């Protein structure tokens, strides 16, 4: 009889929140502003709600690999949003104060920033739920309990 596999499911390891952030930024860069500004609410709804639901399914799992991957994907999410936000601020500064025309930067409208903030808040909630799961696991292993 073969030994049972202790490998976590791909569903649990897949970065749903990071995928949504990449899709929001990618759609913002690729699609024209006129089309994206009209349909932003539907795009955000289709990307944010499933990411929140799918990330919420991972809450009860506290294996070390899943927790490590959650932390890594959260850090990548924050780094990606930080780079996009930094590019937006740099472009705003160059246009507004230095009056440089033709500078390349990522333009993030308010609705994209709102979607990114919501997705980052989902990531933070996942990190805190992970810490709660680690605490629960450590309390169960405590011999004094």
HELIX and SHEET records of a PDB file:
HELIX    1   1 UNK A   10  UNK A   13  1                                   4    
HELIX    2   2 UNK A   16  UNK A   30  1                                  15    
HELIX    3   3 UNK A   33  UNK A   56  1                                  24    
HELIX    4   4 UNK A   64  UNK A   96  1                                  33    
HELIX    5   5 UNK A  110  UNK A  141  1                                  32    
END                                                                             
